[in-house]
Amino acid sequence: MKTKQVLYDGKCGLCKKEILYYQTIAPKGKFEWIDITITKNLARYPAITLRDALMSLHVVEGGNIKSGVDAFIAIWSELSYFKILSLIVRLPIVYQIACILYKLFAYYRFKNLPHCQLAEQKDGK
């Protein structure tokens, strides 16, 4: 059984709350929950920049990296209460709409959290 590593923004109140909920319902040993605002944690993933990690949720399994809606699908597909949702979100039109809405939300959240803005200034973007 491969562990899925979930990279999340531990300084975002909404993100933390959601991850805490997932932790309570997730099967033991299925996920490793990694707060990427702790520098040494993100350093384990050189292919993911701090800006990208703060912008959207990431799931790493083996050498495969998923982000945004695909990361949520990877998590939900392992959670008994969310398996049906993961199947619904995979449907073509639903998937496209979910991706658009997630990007809009992620951009809004990123632009309004001070620690995200500091990361963006640090990266010089």
The first five atom37 places (N, CA, C, CB, O) and aatype in JSON, in Angstrom:
{
  "aatype": [12, 11, 16, 11, 5, 19, 10, 18, 3, 7, 11, 4, 7, 10, 4, 11, 11, 6, 9, 10, 18, 18, 5, 16, 9, 0, 14, 11, 7, 11, 13, 6, 17, 9, 3, 9, 16, 9, 16, 11, 2, 10, 0, 1, 18, 14, 0, 9, 16, 10, 1, 3, 0, 10, 12, 15, 10, 8, 19, 19, 6, 7, 7, 2, 9, 11, 15, 7, 19, 3, 0, 13, 9, 0, 9, 17, 15, 6, 10, 15, 18, 13, 11, 9, 10, 15, 10, 9, 19, 1, 10, 14, 9, 19, 18, 5, 9, 0, 4, 9, 10, 18, 11, 10, 13, 0, 18, 18, 1, 13, 11, 2, 10, 14, 8, 4, 5, 10, 0, 6, 5, 11, 3, 7, 11],
  "atom_mask": [
    [1, 1, 1, 1, 1],
    [1, 1, 1, 1, 1],
    [1, 1, 1, 1, 1],
    [1, 1, 1, 1, 1],
    [1, 1, 1, 1, 1],
    [1, 1, 1, 1, 1],
    [1, 1, 1, 1, 1],
    [1, 1, 1, 1, 1],
    [1, 1, 1, 1, 1],
    [1, 1, 1, 0, 1],
    [1, 1, 1, 1, 1],
    [1, 1, 1, 1, 1],
    [1, 1, 1, 0, 1],
    [1, 1, 1, 1, 1],
    [1, 1, 1, 1, 1],
    [1, 1, 1, 1, 1],
    [1, 1, 1, 1, 1],
    [1, 1, 1, 1, 1],
    [1, 1, 1, 1, 1],
    [1, 1, 1, 1, 1],
    [1, 1, 1, 1, 1],
    [1, 1, 1, 1, 1],
    [1, 1, 1, 1, 1],
    [1, 1, 1, 1, 1],
    [1, 1, 1, 1, 1],
    [1, 1, 1, 1, 1],
    [1, 1, 1, 1, 1],
    [1, 1, 1, 1, 1],
    [1, 1, 1, 0, 1],
    [1, 1, 1, 1, 1],
    [1, 1, 1, 1, 1],
    [1, 1, 1, 1, 1],
    [1, 1, 1, 1, 1],
    [1, 1, 1, 1, 1],
    [1, 1, 1, 1, 1],
    [1, 1, 1, 1, 1],
    [1, 1, 1, 1, 1],
    [1, 1, 1, 1, 1],
    [1, 1, 1, 1, 1],
    [1, 1, 1, 1, 1],
    [1, 1, 1, 1, 1],
    [1, 1, 1, 1, 1],
    [1, 1, 1, 1, 1],
    [1, 1, 1, 1, 1],
    [1, 1, 1, 1, 1],
    [1, 1, 1, 1, 1],
    [1, 1, 1, 1, 1],
    [1, 1, 1, 1, 1],
    [1, 1, 1, 1, 1],
    [1, 1, 1, 1, 1],
    [1, 1, 1, 1, 1],
    [1, 1, 1, 1, 1],
    [1, 1, 1, 1, 1],
    [1, 1, 1, 1, 1],
    [1, 1, 1, 1, 1],
    [1, 1, 1, 1, 1],
    [1, 1, 1, 1, 1],
    [1, 1, 1, 1, 1],
    [1, 1, 1, 1, 1],
    [1, 1, 1, 1, 1],
    [1, 1, 1, 1, 1],
    [1, 1, 1, 0, 1],
    [1, 1, 1, 0, 1],
    [1, 1, 1, 1, 1],
    [1, 1, 1, 1, 1],
    [1, 1, 1, 1, 1],
    [1, 1, 1, 1, 1],
    [1, 1, 1, 0, 1],
    [1, 1, 1, 1, 1],
    [1, 1, 1, 1, 1],
    [1, 1, 1, 1, 1],
    [1, 1, 1, 1, 1],
    [1, 1, 1, 1, 1],
    [1, 1, 1, 1, 1],
    [1, 1, 1, 1, 1],
    [1, 1, 1, 1, 1],
    [1, 1, 1, 1, 1],
    [1, 1, 1, 1, 1],
    [1, 1, 1, 1, 1],
    [1, 1, 1, 1, 1],
    [1, 1, 1, 1, 1],
    [1, 1, 1, 1, 1],
    [1, 1, 1, 1, 1],
    [1, 1, 1, 1, 1],
    [1, 1, 1, 1, 1],
    [1, 1, 1, 1, 1],
    [1, 1, 1, 1, 1],
    [1, 1, 1, 1, 1],
    [1, 1, 1, 1, 1],
    [1, 1, 1, 1, 1],
    [1, 1, 1, 1, 1],
    [1, 1, 1, 1, 1],
    [1, 1, 1, 1, 1],
    [1, 1, 1, 1, 1],
    [1, 1, 1, 1, 1],
    [1, 1, 1, 1, 1],
    [1, 1, 1, 1, 1],
    [1, 1, 1, 1, 1],
    [1, 1, 1, 1, 1],
    [1, 1, 1, 1, 1],
    [1, 1, 1, 1, 1],
    [1, 1, 1, 1, 1],
    [1, 1, 1, 1, 1],
    [1, 1, 1, 1, 1],
    [1, 1, 1, 1, 1],
    [1, 1, 1, 1, 1],
    [1, 1, 1, 1, 1],
    [1, 1, 1, 1, 1],
    [1, 1, 1, 1, 1],
    [1, 1, 1, 1, 1],
    [1, 1, 1, 1, 1],
    [1, 1, 1, 1, 1],
    [1, 1, 1, 1, 1],
    [1, 1, 1, 1, 1],
    [1, 1, 1, 1, 1],
    [1, 1, 1, 1, 1],
    [1, 1, 1, 1, 1],
    [1, 1, 1, 1, 1],
    [1, 1, 1, 1, 1],
    [1, 1, 1, 1, 1],
    [1, 1, 1, 1, 1],
    [1, 1, 1, 1, 1],
    [1, 1, 1, 1, 1],
    [1, 1, 1, 0, 1],
    [1, 1, 1, 1, 1]
  ],
  "atom_positions": [
    [[0.85, -1.18, 0.0], [0.0, 0.0, 0.0], [0.89, 1.24, 0.0], [-0.96, 0.0, 1.23], [1.72, 1.43, 0.89]],
    [[0.7, 2.08, -1.02], [1.46, 3.32, -1.1], [0.73, 4.42, -0.34], [1.69, 3.73, -2.56], [-0.49, 4.54, -0.42]],
    [[1.51, 5.2, 0.39], [0.95, 6.33, 1.13], [0.89, 7.53, 0.2], [1.8, 6.65, 2.39], [1.85, 7.83, -0.51]],
    [[-0.23, 8.21, 0.21], [-0.36, 9.46, -0.55], [0.06, 10.59, 0.38], [-1.83, 9.66, -1.09], [-0.43, 10.69, 1.5]],
    [[0.95, 11.42, -0.1], [1.42, 12.55, 0.69], [0.62, 13.78, 0.28], [2.95, 12.79, 0.49], [0.65, 14.2, -0.88]],
    [[-0.08, 14.35, 1.24], [-0.93, 15.51, 0.99], [-0.19, 16.75, 1.47], [-2.33, 15.36, 1.71], [0.09, 16.89, 2.66]],
    [[0.12, 17.65, 0.54], [0.83, 18.89, 0.86], [-0.2, 20.01, 0.96], [1.92, 19.21, -0.21], [-0.86, 20.35, -0.02]],
    [[-0.32, 20.59, 2.14], [-1.34, 21.61, 2.37], [-0.74, 22.83, 3.07], [-2.51, 21.04, 3.2], [0.35, 22.76, 3.66]],
    [[-1.47, 23.94, 2.99], [-1.07, 25.21, 3.6], [-1.53, 25.23, 5.06], [-1.67, 26.42, 2.81], [-2.71, 25.46, 5.34]],
    [[-0.61, 24.98, 5.98], [-0.93, 24.92, 7.4], [-1.18, 26.27, 8.04], [0.0, 0.0, 0.0], [-1.6, 26.32, 9.2]],
    [[-0.93, 27.36, 7.32], [-1.21, 28.69, 7.87], [-2.58, 29.22, 7.43], [-0.12, 29.66, 7.44], [-3.01, 30.27, 7.89]],
    [[-3.23, 28.5, 6.57], [-4.56, 28.88, 6.1], [-5.59, 28.21, 7.0], [-4.78, 28.48, 4.58], [-5.64, 26.98, 7.08]],
    [[-6.41, 29.0, 7.66], [-7.4, 28.46, 8.58], [-8.37, 27.49, 7.92], [0.0, 0.0, 0.0], [-8.65, 26.42, 8.47]],
    [[-8.87, 27.85, 6.75], [-9.8, 26.98, 6.03], [-9.12, 25.67, 5.63], [-10.35, 27.7, 4.79], [-9.7, 24.59, 5.78]],
    [[-7.9, 25.77, 5.12], [-7.15, 24.58, 4.69], [-6.91, 23.64, 5.87], [-5.8, 24.99, 4.06], [-7.12, 22.43, 5.77]],
    [[-6.47, 24.22, 6.99], [-6.21, 23.41, 8.2], [-7.47, 22.71, 8.68], [-5.65, 24.28, 9.32], [-7.43, 21.54, 9.04]],
    [[-8.57, 23.43, 8.67], [-9.83, 22.87, 9.14], [-10.26, 21.69, 8.26], [-10.93, 23.95, 9.15], [-10.69, 20.65, 8.76]],
    [[-10.14, 21.86, 6.96], [-10.51, 20.8, 6.03], [-9.61, 19.58, 6.19], [-10.46, 21.31, 4.59], [-10.09, 18.44, 6.22]],
    [[-8.3, 19.8, 6.29], [-7.35, 18.7, 6.45], [-7.6, 17.97, 7.78], [-5.89, 19.21, 6.39], [-7.54, 16.74, 7.82]],
    [[-7.87, 18.71, 8.84], [-8.18, 18.07, 10.13], [-9.4, 17.15, 10.01], [-8.43, 19.13, 11.21], [-9.43, 16.07, 10.6]],
    [[-10.39, 17.6, 9.26], [-11.58, 16.76, 9.06], [-11.2, 15.49, 8.29], [-12.67, 17.55, 8.29], [-11.58, 14.38, 8.68]],
    [[-10.45, 15.65, 7.21], [-10.03, 14.48, 6.43], [-9.22, 13.52, 7.3], [-9.19, 14.91, 5.21], [-9.38, 12.3, 7.2]],
    [[-8.37, 14.06, 8.15], [-7.55, 13.2, 9.03], [-8.43, 12.35, 9.95], [-6.6, 14.06, 9.88], [-8.08, 11.21, 10.25]],
    [[-9.56, 12.9, 10.38], [-10.42, 12.15, 11.3], [-11.18, 11.02, 10.6], [-11.41, 13.08, 11.96], [-11.56, 10.05, 11.25]],
    [[-11.4, 11.13, 9.29], [-12.16, 10.1, 8.59], [-11.31, 9.21, 7.68], [-13.25, 10.74, 7.77], [-11.81, 8.22, 7.14]],
    [[-10.04, 9.57, 7.5], [-9.17, 8.81, 6.6], [-8.73, 7.48, 7.22], [-7.93, 9.64, 6.23], [-8.49, 7.39, 8.42]],
    [[-8.64, 6.44, 6.38], [-8.11, 5.18, 6.88], [-6.67, 5.35, 7.35], [-8.2, 4.08, 5.79], [-5.9, 6.1, 6.74]],
    [[-6.3, 4.67, 8.4], [-4.94, 4.75, 8.94], [-3.92, 4.3, 7.88], [-4.8, 3.89, 10.22], [-4.12, 3.3, 7.19]],
    [[-2.83, 5.06, 7.78], [-1.74, 4.69, 6.9], [-1.94, 5.01, 5.43], [0.0, 0.0, 0.0], [-1.05, 4.73, 4.62]],
    [[-3.08, 5.58, 5.06], [-3.37, 5.9, 3.66], [-2.72, 7.2, 3.22], [-4.87, 5.97, 3.44], [-2.33, 7.35, 2.06]],
    [[-2.61, 8.15, 4.17], [-2.09, 9.47, 3.85], [-1.0, 9.89, 4.83], [-3.23, 10.5, 3.86], [-0.96, 9.48, 5.98]],
    [[-0.11, 10.72, 4.31], [0.84, 11.45, 5.15], [0.49, 12.92, 4.94], [2.38, 11.13, 4.76], [0.52, 13.41, 3.81]],
    [[0.15, 13.61, 6.0], [-0.32, 15.0, 5.92], [0.87, 15.92, 6.16], [-1.46, 15.28, 6.96], [1.47, 15.88, 7.24]],
    [[1.22, 16.75, 5.18], [2.45, 17.54, 5.23], [2.14, 19.03, 5.1], [3.42, 17.1, 4.11], [1.65, 19.49, 4.07]],
    [[2.44, 19.77, 6.16], [2.26, 21.22, 6.18], [3.45, 21.84, 5.45], [2.15, 21.78, 7.66], [4.58, 21.79, 5.93]],
    [[3.19, 22.41, 4.28], [4.28, 22.95, 3.45], [4.77, 24.32, 3.92], [3.84, 23.04, 2.02], [5.73, 24.85, 3.36]],
    [[4.13, 24.88, 4.92], [4.64, 26.15, 5.44], [5.83, 25.91, 6.37], [3.52, 26.92, 6.19], [6.49, 26.86, 6.79]],
    [[6.1, 24.67, 6.69], [7.3, 24.3, 7.43], [8.38, 24.0, 6.38], [7.05, 23.05, 8.4], [8.28, 23.03, 5.63]],
    [[9.39, 24.85, 6.32], [10.38, 24.83, 5.24], [10.97, 23.45, 4.96], [11.49, 25.77, 5.58], [11.08, 23.06, 3.8]],
    [[11.34, 22.73, 5.99], [11.96, 21.42, 5.76], [11.01, 20.44, 5.08], [12.46, 20.83, 7.09], [11.45, 19.53, 4.38]],
    [[9.7, 20.62, 5.28], [8.73, 19.73, 4.64], [8.69, 19.94, 3.13], [7.35, 19.95, 5.22], [8.72, 18.97, 2.37]],
    [[8.62, 21.19, 2.69], [8.56, 21.46, 1.26], [9.88, 21.12, 0.58], [8.2, 22.93, 1.01], [9.89, 20.78, -0.61]],
    [[10.98, 21.21, 1.3], [12.3, 20.9, 0.73], [12.37, 19.46, 0.22], [13.4, 21.14, 1.77], [13.21, 19.14, -0.62]],
    [[11.51, 18.6, 0.72], [11.47, 17.21, 0.27], [10.92, 17.08, -1.15], [10.62, 16.38, 1.23], [11.03, 16.01, -1.76]],
    [[10.34, 18.15, -1.66], [9.68, 18.12, -2.97], [10.23, 19.23, -3.87], [8.15, 18.26, -2.82], [9.57, 20.25, -4.06]],
    [[11.43, 19.05, -4.41], [12.06, 20.11, -5.19], [11.3, 20.49, -6.47], [13.45, 19.7, -5.56], [11.53, 21.57, -7.01]],
    [[10.42, 19.64, -6.94], [9.66, 19.94, -8.16], [8.5, 20.9, -7.9], [9.14, 18.65, -8.77], [7.88, 21.39, -8.84]],
    [[8.21, 21.16, -6.61], [7.08, 22.03, -6.26], [7.61, 23.29, -5.59], [6.08, 21.29, -5.33], [8.28, 23.23, -4.56]],
    [[7.31, 24.45, -6.19], [7.75, 25.71, -5.6], [6.84, 26.08, -4.43], [7.76, 26.85, -6.67], [5.73, 25.57, -4.33]],
    [[7.32, 26.94, -3.56], [6.51, 27.4, -2.43], [5.25, 28.09, -2.94], [7.32, 28.35, -1.53], [4.16, 27.87, -2.42]],
    [[5.4, 28.91, -3.97], [4.24, 29.62, -4.53], [3.19, 28.63, -5.03], [4.69, 30.55, -5.7], [2.01, 28.78, -4.72]],
    [[3.61, 27.63, -5.78], [2.67, 26.63, -6.3], [2.03, 25.84, -5.16], [3.39, 25.68, -7.26], [0.83, 25.54, -5.2]],
    [[2.82, 25.5, -4.15], [2.31, 24.73, -3.01], [1.28, 25.54, -2.23], [3.45, 24.31, -2.1], [0.3, 24.98, -1.74]],
    [[1.51, 26.85, -2.11], [0.55, 27.71, -1.41], [-0.69, 28.0, -2.26], [1.22, 29.03, -1.01], [-1.78, 28.22, -1.74]],
    [[-0.51, 27.99, -3.56], [-1.6, 28.31, -4.47], [-2.64, 27.19, -4.51], [-1.06, 28.56, -5.87], [-3.84, 27.46, -4.59]],
    [[-2.19, 25.93, -4.46], [-3.16, 24.85, -4.54], [-2.69, 23.61, -3.78], [-3.44, 24.49, -5.98], [-1.5, 23.4, -3.55]],
    [[-3.66, 22.81, -3.42], [-3.41, 21.55, -2.73], [-2.65, 20.61, -3.67], [-4.74, 20.9, -2.26], [-2.91, 20.58, -4.87]],
    [[-1.71, 19.85, -3.12], [-0.96, 18.87, -3.89], [-1.01, 17.51, -3.21], [0.51, 19.32, -4.08], [-1.03, 17.41, -1.99]],
    [[-1.05, 16.46, -4.02], [-0.94, 15.09, -3.54], [0.17, 14.42, -4.33], [-2.31, 14.31, -3.68], [0.19, 14.47, -5.56]],
    [[1.1, 13.8, -3.6], [2.22, 13.1, -4.22], [2.08, 11.62, -3.88], [3.6, 13.67, -3.73], [1.93, 11.24, -2.72]],
    [[2.14, 10.8, -4.92], [2.1, 9.35, -4.74], [3.15, 8.76, -5.66], [0.67, 8.75, -5.04], [3.02, 8.78, -6.88]],
    [[4.2, 8.22, -5.04], [5.33, 7.76, -5.84], [5.94, 8.96, -6.54], [0.0, 0.0, 0.0], [6.27, 9.94, -5.88]],
    [[6.1, 8.91, -7.83], [6.64, 10.03, -8.6], [5.55, 10.89, -9.22], [0.0, 0.0, 0.0], [5.86, 11.83, -9.95]],
    [[4.3, 10.6, -8.93], [3.17, 11.29, -9.53], [2.7, 12.43, -8.62], [2.02, 10.32, -9.79], [2.42, 12.23, -7.44]],
    [[2.62, 13.65, -9.2], [2.16, 14.82, -8.45], [0.84, 15.3, -9.05], [3.24, 15.97, -8.48], [0.74, 15.53, -10.25]],
    [[-0.16, 15.44, -8.19], [-1.46, 15.96, -8.61], [-1.72, 17.24, -7.83], [-2.61, 14.92, -8.39], [-1.33, 17.36, -6.67]],
    [[-2.38, 18.19, -8.48], [-2.69, 19.44, -7.77], [-4.11, 19.87, -8.07], [-1.7, 20.55, -8.17], [-4.75, 19.39, -9.01]],
    [[-4.59, 20.79, -7.24], [-5.93, 21.35, -7.43], [-7.02, 20.3, -7.33], [0.0, 0.0, 0.0], [-7.02, 19.49, -6.41]],
    [[-7.93, 20.31, -8.28], [-9.06, 19.39, -8.3], [-8.58, 17.95, -8.35], [-9.98, 19.68, -9.5], [-9.16, 17.08, -7.7]],
    [[-7.53, 17.68, -9.11], [-7.0, 16.31, -9.2], [-6.48, 15.82, -7.84], [-5.87, 16.25, -10.24], [-6.58, 14.64, -7.53]],
    [[-5.94, 16.73, -7.05], [-5.49, 16.37, -5.7], [-6.68, 16.02, -4.81], [-4.67, 17.53, -5.06], [-6.63, 15.06, -4.05]],
    [[-7.75, 16.8, -4.92], [-8.95, 16.49, -4.14], [-9.53, 15.15, -4.56], [-9.99, 17.6, -4.31], [-9.96, 14.37, -3.71]],
    [[-9.57, 14.88, -5.85], [-10.07, 13.6, -6.33], [-9.24, 12.45, -5.76], [-10.06, 13.55, -7.87], [-9.78, 11.42, -5.36]],
    [[-7.92, 12.64, -5.71], [-7.03, 11.6, -5.16], [-7.33, 11.35, -3.68], [-5.56, 12.02, -5.33], [-7.26, 10.21, -3.22]],
    [[-7.65, 12.39, -2.95], [-7.99, 12.24, -1.53], [-9.38, 11.63, -1.39], [-7.92, 13.62, -0.8], [-9.56, 10.64, -0.68]],
    [[-10.36, 12.23, -2.06], [-11.74, 11.79, -1.91], [-11.93, 10.33, -2.31], [-12.64, 12.66, -2.73], [-12.77, 9.64, -1.73]],
    [[-11.17, 9.86, -3.3], [-11.33, 8.48, -3.75], [-10.95, 7.46, -2.68], [-10.5, 8.25, -5.0], [-11.28, 6.28, -2.8]],
    [[-10.25, 7.91, -1.63], [-9.84, 7.04, -0.53], [-10.72, 7.19, 0.72], [-8.4, 7.32, -0.16], [-10.54, 6.45, 1.69]],
    [[-11.66, 8.12, 0.69], [-12.5, 8.4, 1.85], [-13.92, 7.89, 1.59], [-12.51, 9.91, 2.16], [-14.57, 8.27, 0.62]],
    [[-14.38, 7.03, 2.48], [-15.67, 6.37, 2.24], [-16.82, 7.34, 1.98], [-16.01, 5.5, 3.42], [-17.65, 7.08, 1.11]],
    [[-16.88, 8.43, 2.71], [-17.97, 9.38, 2.52], [-17.85, 10.21, 1.24], [-18.03, 10.31, 3.7], [-18.82, 10.82, 0.8]],
    [[-16.68, 10.22, 0.65], [-16.42, 11.09, -0.49], [-16.19, 10.35, -1.81], [-15.23, 11.94, -0.2], [-15.99, 11.0, -2.84]],
    [[-16.21, 9.03, -1.81], [-15.94, 8.27, -3.04], [-16.91, 8.64, -4.16], [-16.01, 6.78, -2.77], [-16.5, 8.77, -5.31]],
    [[-18.17, 8.79, -3.83], [-19.16, 9.15, -4.85], [-18.86, 10.54, -5.4], [-20.6, 9.1, -4.27], [-18.95, 10.76, -6.61]],
    [[-18.51, 11.47, -4.52], [-18.15, 12.82, -4.97], [-16.96, 12.78, -5.92], [-17.84, 13.73, -3.76], [-16.94, 13.5, -6.92]],
    [[-15.97, 11.94, -5.63], [-14.8, 11.85, -6.52], [-15.21, 11.35, -7.9], [-13.73, 10.91, -5.91], [-14.65, 11.78, -8.9]],
    [[-16.19, 10.44, -7.95], [-16.68, 9.93, -9.25], [-17.46, 11.01, -9.99], [-17.56, 8.69, -9.04], [-17.32, 11.15, -11.21]],
    [[-18.26, 11.78, -9.28], [-19.05, 12.85, -9.91], [-18.14, 13.94, -10.46], [-20.05, 13.46, -8.89], [-18.33, 14.41, -11.58]],
    [[-17.14, 14.33, -9.68], [-16.25, 15.41, -10.1], [-15.4, 15.0, -11.31], [-15.33, 15.83, -8.94], [-14.93, 15.86, -12.05]],
    [[-15.21, 13.71, -11.52], [-14.45, 13.23, -12.69], [-15.23, 13.34, -14.0], [-14.04, 11.79, -12.47], [-14.64, 13.28, -15.08]],
    [[-16.54, 13.5, -13.92], [-17.34, 13.61, -15.14], [-16.89, 14.85, -15.92], [-18.85, 13.7, -14.8], [-16.65, 15.9, -15.34]],
    [[-16.79, 14.71, -17.26], [-16.19, 15.78, -18.08], [-16.66, 17.21, -17.8], [-16.45, 15.49, -19.49], [-15.82, 18.05, -17.48]],
    [[-17.91, 17.51, -17.9], [-18.35, 18.9, -17.71], [-18.19, 19.32, -16.25], [-19.83, 19.07, -18.16], [-17.78, 20.45, -15.97]],
    [[-18.52, 18.44, -15.34], [-18.37, 18.74, -13.91], [-16.9, 19.01, -13.59], [-18.91, 17.56, -13.03], [-16.58, 19.94, -12.86]],
    [[-16.01, 18.2, -14.15], [-14.57, 18.36, -13.92], [-14.1, 19.73, -14.41], [-13.77, 17.24, -14.63], [-13.37, 20.43, -13.7]],
    [[-14.5, 20.09, -15.59], [-14.08, 21.39, -16.16], [-14.59, 22.56, -15.31], [-14.59, 21.53, -17.6], [-13.85, 23.51, -15.06]],
    [[-15.83, 22.48, -14.88], [-16.39, 23.55, -14.03], [-15.67, 23.58, -12.68], [-17.92, 23.34, -13.82], [-15.34, 24.65, -12.18]],
    [[-15.42, 22.4, -12.1], [-14.72, 22.33, -10.81], [-13.32, 22.93, -10.92], [-14.62, 20.86, -10.32], [-12.88, 23.64, -10.01]],
    [[-12.63, 22.67, -12.03], [-11.29, 23.23, -12.22], [-11.32, 24.75, -12.29], [-10.64, 22.66, -13.49], [-10.49, 25.43, -11.69]],
    [[-12.28, 25.28, -13.01], [-12.42, 26.75, -13.12], [-12.72, 27.36, -11.76], [-13.53, 27.12, -14.13], [-12.09, 28.33, -11.35]],
    [[-13.69, 26.78, -11.06], [-14.06, 27.31, -9.74], [-12.91, 27.19, -8.74], [-15.3, 26.58, -9.2], [-12.68, 28.1, -7.95]],
    [[-12.19, 26.08, -8.77], [-11.07, 25.91, -7.86], [-9.98, 26.94, -8.14], [-10.49, 24.48, -7.98], [-9.43, 27.53, -7.21]],
    [[-9.67, 27.16, -9.4], [-8.63, 28.15, -9.75], [-9.03, 29.55, -9.29], [-8.37, 28.15, -11.26], [-8.2, 30.29, -8.78]],
    [[-10.29, 29.9, -9.47], [-10.77, 31.21, -9.01], [-10.66, 31.33, -7.49], [-12.23, 31.44, -9.45], [-10.18, 32.33, -6.97]],
    [[-11.1, 30.29, -6.79], [-11.02, 30.29, -5.33], [-9.57, 30.34, -4.87], [-11.71, 29.06, -4.75], [-9.23, 31.12, -3.98]],
    [[-8.71, 29.51, -5.46], [-7.3, 29.44, -5.06], [-6.61, 30.79, -5.27], [-6.57, 28.33, -5.84], [-5.83, 31.23, -4.43]],
    [[-6.89, 31.43, -6.4], [-6.3, 32.73, -6.68], [-6.77, 33.77, -5.66], [-6.66, 33.18, -8.1], [-5.96, 34.55, -5.14]],
    [[-8.07, 33.79, -5.36], [-8.62, 34.72, -4.39], [-7.99, 34.5, -3.0], [-10.15, 34.57, -4.3], [-7.57, 35.46, -2.34]],
    [[-7.92, 33.24, -2.58], [-7.34, 32.9, -1.28], [-5.88, 33.31, -1.22], [-7.48, 31.38, -1.0], [-5.43, 33.9, -0.24]],
    [[-5.13, 33.01, -2.28], [-3.71, 33.32, -2.34], [-3.48, 34.83, -2.25], [-3.09, 32.77, -3.63], [-2.59, 35.27, -1.53]],
    [[-4.26, 35.6, -2.96], [-4.1, 37.06, -2.98], [-4.51, 37.72, -1.67], [-4.92, 37.65, -4.11], [-4.15, 38.87, -1.41]],
    [[-5.27, 37.01, -0.83], [-5.77, 37.61, 0.4], [-5.13, 37.08, 1.68], [-7.22, 37.4, 0.48], [-5.51, 37.5, 2.77]],
    [[-4.17, 36.18, 1.57], [-3.47, 35.7, 2.76], [-2.07, 36.3, 2.8], [-3.4, 34.15, 2.76], [-1.3, 36.13, 1.86]],
    [[-1.74, 36.99, 3.88], [-0.43, 37.66, 3.97], [0.76, 36.73, 3.75], [-0.31, 38.31, 5.32], [1.72, 37.12, 3.08]],
    [[0.74, 35.53, 4.3], [1.89, 34.65, 4.13], [2.06, 34.21, 2.66], [1.75, 33.43, 5.03], [3.17, 33.91, 2.24]],
    [[0.98, 34.16, 1.91], [1.08, 33.85, 0.48], [1.71, 35.02, -0.27], [-0.32, 33.52, -0.11], [2.53, 34.82, -1.16]],
    [[1.33, 36.22, 0.1], [1.89, 37.4, -0.54], [3.38, 37.53, -0.27], [1.17, 38.66, -0.07], [4.15, 37.93, -1.14]],
    [[3.8, 37.19, 0.95], [5.23, 37.2, 1.27], [5.99, 36.19, 0.42], [5.45, 36.89, 2.77], [7.09, 36.46, -0.05]],
    [[5.39, 35.02, 0.21], [6.03, 34.0, -0.62], [6.14, 34.47, -2.06], [5.25, 32.68, -0.56], [7.14, 34.21, -2.72]],
    [[5.11, 35.16, -2.54], [5.15, 35.65, -3.91], [6.23, 36.74, -4.07], [3.76, 36.2, -4.32], [6.94, 36.76, -5.07]],
    [[6.34, 37.62, -3.09], [7.38, 38.65, -3.14], [8.77, 38.03, -3.06], [7.19, 39.65, -1.99], [9.7, 38.49, -3.73]],
    [[8.89, 37.01, -2.26], [10.17, 36.31, -2.11], [10.61, 35.67, -3.43], [10.07, 35.24, -1.01], [11.79, 35.68, -3.78]],
    [[9.64, 35.1, -4.14], [9.93, 34.46, -5.44], [10.13, 35.49, -6.53], [8.79, 33.5, -5.83], [10.61, 35.16, -7.62]],
    [[9.78, 36.76, -6.26], [9.98, 37.82, -7.23], [8.99, 37.81, -8.38], [0.0, 0.0, 0.0], [9.3, 38.27, -9.48]],
    [[7.79, 37.28, -8.14], [6.8, 37.19, -9.22], [5.74, 38.23, -9.06], [6.15, 35.81, -9.27], [4.82, 38.31, -9.87]]
  ]
}
